[in-house]
């Protein structure tokens, strides 16, 4: 295979002089990706600022048509099956996860007609000529014009969020991950074929220096990465950081956890354990060891399979990357008791690459800092929670699934500002539905309500 991922600029595809190889897990080169320089980035962003935005009905229709192309069409020469297998072969994301993620992206694209109205304040209207502006109303309008995306490569599902910016009328520039550039390339091509002008949605593969230019010269941005990314951009009000989720599960004493072991294990291993919604900590009122042991048994039963096997669940990485992850896990685990993964998490495959096996560790209590460690595979830390601990050990969670019947505790968790999403009862941390916010609505970041009154014509 000789696949080219070119930049997709305002004038069409652009192949730069500097290009990087794209390799499969076996080490075989499958193609190359352009790396555009800062000058090209600046010229692209200037052209995008001058572009005309599609009217609301046209862009919503284009998003719906793009969903069908992305899901079912032959885009940039690849049919859906060829595309999914390519993503799996190169990135190590299990084939079933790729296909599930693709369906999710398509579902979100189709839902934008409803999502943009769900995010809009009840007191606002979405156009200056709405009847309510005759007597005075708020109008929901953009804070800026240009939205930048520094994408991750852990699953195609990360590309479900930024199309909401297109629905809101922003122009969007995407900097893809070199680990998995195929999804944004396919999605942006589908969006253009569905009717979005090339100067309103672009793909800018770059090095880190040019990537910083994209953020600096856009109005708003979303950036994916680890704690280092949060530390770098977290204080910039124009940048929405998508860092570690540190999602958790709480089990209080009156709840029988035994029928829920598979649900808990699924929260840990869903999407290969790579998503920010995957549970990385389980806190148990009472003795946590039986929960940890049962969880270890459930996760140990997941087979090691090549990423392109239809039954694969676990992510595959190059052997050296997997070994580096194993070394880091042992370093941070320290004296934590390993119920799974204490020897090695690396399971090498005959055809190349290594499966990252799950790991389960017991920590002494809810104050243990290892409960905040998030790694890119099914790795979970289990510890004791006491009522007197309150919400402290549960803070800083993208998702918290609380298996509890205690109303006062539920109220405290709902009011806790660092718990982004609260799921109660038998709902995995990985539950998602179009229209329900993931990290708030993107519109909360990109839009504002502007007061308006007008005189009848």
N, C-alpha and C positions, 0 to 999 in steps of 0.2 A: 504494500500500500504506500502511496506517495501523496499524502494529504497536506494541503497548504491551508494554514489559517492566516489570511491576510487581515490587515486592518480594514475596517468598514467605515470609510470617511464620508464626508458630505458629497464628494464626487464619485463615490463608488469604492470598489476594492482597491487597496493600495498595498503593494508588496515592497517592504523596506529592504535596504541593503543589509542591515543586520538582522539575522534570523537565528532562532534557537531550534535544535532538534526536538522532536516529540518522540518519546520512546515508550514502548510497552514494558510491562513488568519483567518480561524475559530479557530486556535489554535491546531488542530489535527496534530500529528506527522506523517509525510509521509515517513521519512527515516532518513539517517544520512550521514555526510560528514567527511572524514578523515582530520586530521590536522597533516601534516608531520613536523618533527623537523628540525632544521638547519642542522644537520649532514646529513640527507637524502637529503636535498636540495643541499648541497655541493657535495655529491657523484654523484647526478644526473647531475649537471652542469659539473663536471669533465668528466663524461662519454659522455655527449653531445659534449664537445669540441673535443673528440677523434673520433667522428662519421664521417663517409664519407657522403658528400652531394650528393644528386641525381643529375645527369646531367640535364641541362636545359630542354630538351624535355620531360624527364621522369617526372620532378616535375610539369611542366605545364599540362601534361596529367593527373597526379594524382590529381591536383587541380580541373580539370574539372570533373573527376569521383567522387571526394568527393562532389562536388556540387549536383550531382544527388542523392547520398546516403543521404546527409544531408537533402535534400528537400523531397525525395520520399521514402527513405529506412526505414527498421526496423533496428534501431541502438541501441545497448546495450539493446535489448529487448523491445524497445518502437517504435511503428509506429509513423508517423508524427502527427496524431491527438492526440494520447496519450501524446506525448512529448509536443505539443503546449498547451494542457489543463493543464498539470502539471506545466509548466512555469507560466501560468496565475493564477492558483489556489494558488501557493506558493508566487509568487512575486507581484501579484496584477496588473500586466500589462494586459490591455485588450486583449482578445483573438484575436481580429482582428489585433491589433498592433503586437502581437507575430507572426501571420501568415505573415503579411506584412514584418516584419523584417527578417523572415526566407527566404522569396523570395529574399529580397535585398542581404542577405549574399550569397545566391547561385548565384545570378547575378554577384556579385563582384568576386567570385571564378572563374566563367566562363570567366571573362574579363581579367584575369591576363596576358594572352598571349599578349594582346594589351597594357594593362596598363604599364607593365614594359618597353615597348619600348617608350610609350608616355613620361615617366619620364626621359628617358635617353637623355643626351645632343646630339644635332644634330652632333656635332663634334666627338662623340665617337662611338666605336663599342663594341659589348658585348662579344667578345672572342679574345684571343691573336692570333688565327690563321686566323682571317678575312683578306681579301685581302689588305685592306687599311693599315695594320700594316707593309706591305713590304716596303712602302715608308714613314712610320711614321704616327702615329695616336694616339688618346686617346683611352684607353680601360676602359670601365665602370666596376668597381670592388668594392667589399665590403670593408668597413672601418673596419669591425670586423667580428666576427664569431657567436656570441650568442646574441639573442635578447630576452629581458624579457618583459612580459605583466602583469601589474596589472589591471585587468579588472573591469569594473563597472557592475552593475546589473540592470540598469534602463530599457534597452530593449535588446533583442538579437542582434540588429543592431550594437552594439559596437564591435561585433566580426567580422565585415566585413573588418576592417582595417589591423589587424596584419597578416592575410594570405599573404599579399603582401610581407612581409619579407621572407616567405617561397619561394615565386616565385623568389626572389632575391638571394636565396642561403643561407640564414641564418638558423640556428637552433633556435627554438622558445620554450621558457618555459612560460607557462601561469599560473598565480595565479588567480583563479576565485573568484568572489564575492560569499559570503555565501548566499546572498539574491537570487541569480539566477545562480547556478553553472551548471544547466542542459544543457545550450547551449554550453559552451566550452567543457563539457564532451562529448556531442553528436558530436560536430564538430571535436574534436581531434580524437575520435574513428573513424569517417568517413574518416578523412585524413589518418589514419593508415591503414584502410581497403582498401583505394584507392592506397596505395603503399608507403607512407612515412614511413621510418624505425622508430621504437619506440624511438630510441635515437636522433631523429632530431626534434620531437615535443612532448612536455610533459605537463602534468597537475599537478600543485603543489599547492593543497589547504593547506594554512598555516595560522598561526596567524601573527600579525603585525611584530613581531621580526624576524621571519624567512622570511617574505616578504621582509624586508630590505636587507637580505642576498642575495636574488635573484637579486635585483637591483645592489647591491654593487659588485657582482661577475660576472655579465654579461657585455658584451661590450657596449650595448645600451639597452634602455628601453623605454616603453611608459606607462604612469601612468594616470589613470582617477580619478577624484575627484573634490572637491570644491576648494575654494580659499586657504584653508589650505594646500592642496596638491601642488598647484602652488607655494605657499610661501616656502614650504619645498624643492621642487626639481627644481624650476624654474631657478636657477643659475647653475645647473649642465648641462654642454653641452652634456652629454651622455644621458640625459633623456628628452623625448618629453612629455610635460604635456598636458593633455586633461582636462582642467578645465572648469569653467563657460564660455559659449559661448557669453552671453550678446548680442544676435542677435537683430537687430533693423529694424524698418521700418521708412522711411522718406517720408512725403507727402508734396510736395511744392504746392503753391497756385494755379498754373495753372492747376493742375490735379484734376479731379472730383473724390473724394474718395467714393461717395455713391455706385457706381456699384461694388466697390472693398471690401465692408465690409466682405463678406463671405471669400474672399481670405485672408484678414487680420486676421479674426477669425481663419481660418484654420492654419495660421502660428503660432498662439498662442497655439492652442489645439492639433495639429498634434502629434501623438505618446503620447497622454495623457499629453502633455506639458512638457515631461521629457527630450527631446533631447536638445543638446547644440545648435541646429539650430532653435529651437522654438523661436519666437519673444517674448522678454520680455519688450521691450520698443517701443512705437510709438511716433514719433515726427512730429508735424503738424505745417506748416506755417499758421498763422491765429489762429482762435479760435479752440482749441483742444476739447472742451467739446462736440460738436455734434458727432465728431468721437468716443469719448470715450463712449457716450451714446448708439450709434448704435452698437458698439463693445460689450458692456455689454449685450444688448438685444440678439445679436447673440449667445454669449457664454452661456447666461442663458437658452437658449432653449435646450442645450445638456442634455439628461436625465441622472439620476443617476441609474446605472445598475451594477449588479455583474460583476466582471472582466471576468468571463467565458461566459457572455452573448454575442452572436454574434454581437450585435449592440453597445456594450460598447465602449466608447471613453475615459472616464476618469479613471485615475489610482485609485486603491483601496489600502489602507494601513491598518495595525492594528489600532484599534480605538485610542489607546494611542499615537501612532506615528502621527496620523492625528491631534489629539488635540494639540500635541506639535508644529506641523507645524502652526496650527491656532494661537496659542499664539505668535509664532515668527513673523508671518505676522502682527499681530496687533501691535507688538512692533516696527517693522521697518516702518510700514506705518505711525505711528504717526498722524500728522495732515493732511495727504493727504486725499483728498475727495474720499470716496469709492462709486463707482457707482454699484459695484457688489462685494459681499463677505465681506461687512462691518460688518454684524452680525457674521456669522460663515461660514467657508468653509467646515465644517465637516457634512457629511450626512451619518449617520450610516445605515447599511444594516441589515435586519433581520437574515441573515445567518452568520453574522460575518464580521468584517472589516468596513471601512468607506470610502466612495467616497470623494475625494478631489475636491470640486466644484471650478469653475473658480473665479478669482478676477480681478477687473479692478479699478485702482485708477488714479485720476488726480493729477499731481504735478505742481508747479507753473511755472517752466521754464526748459530749456534744461541743466542748470547747477545743477539741483537737484540730489544729490547723489543716491536717490532711483531709478533712471533710470538704475543704475548698479546692482540692486538687482535681483538675479536669484534664483527661487525656483523650486522645483520638481513637479510642477503641472501648469495648465494654469493661470499664474499670470502675468499681464501686467500693465505697468506704462505709462501713456499718458501725454505728455507735449508739450509746445509751442516751436517751432524752429523759429529763426529769421535769415535772410541772414547774418547779422553781426556776428552771432554766428559761422559761418563757419563750419569747420569739427569737432570742439571741442566736442560737445555733441554726435558725432557719432563715436568717437574713441573707440578702444578696442571692436570691434564687430567681432565675427567669421563670421557672415553673415550680410550684410546690403542690404536690398531691398530698392532701391531709386526710388520712384514714382515721377519722375521729367523729364522735357525735357531740362533742362539747361546744355548745353555742358560744360561750364566752371566749374560748380559744379561737374559734372561727372568726369572730368579730375582730380579735386582736390581729390575726393574720391578714384579714382583709384590709385593715387600716395600716398595716406595715408597708411603708413606701418602697422598701427594697425587695419585696416580693411582687414580681411583675404580674404573674398569673397564678390564681389560686383554683385548684381543682379539688373537689371534695369526693370522698368515697372511692368507688371502684372505677376511677378514670386514670389511665396512664399519663405520665408526664408528657408523653409524645402526642397526645390527642391534639388535632388541629381541625379547623373547619373554615372554609372561605367566609370572610365577613366578620369572624371573631378575631380580635387583635392578637398579634404575636408578641410584639414589644410596643404596645400602643399602636394606634393607627398611624401609618406613615403621614397621613394628612395632618395629624397633630403637630408634626415637625415642619411640614412644608407650607401650611396654609394659615390664614388668619381671617378674622371677621372684621370687615370694614363697614362702618356706618354709612348709610346712604338714604337720601330722600330726593325725589325728583318731581317736577311739575308735569302734569299730563300734556301730551302733544297737542 
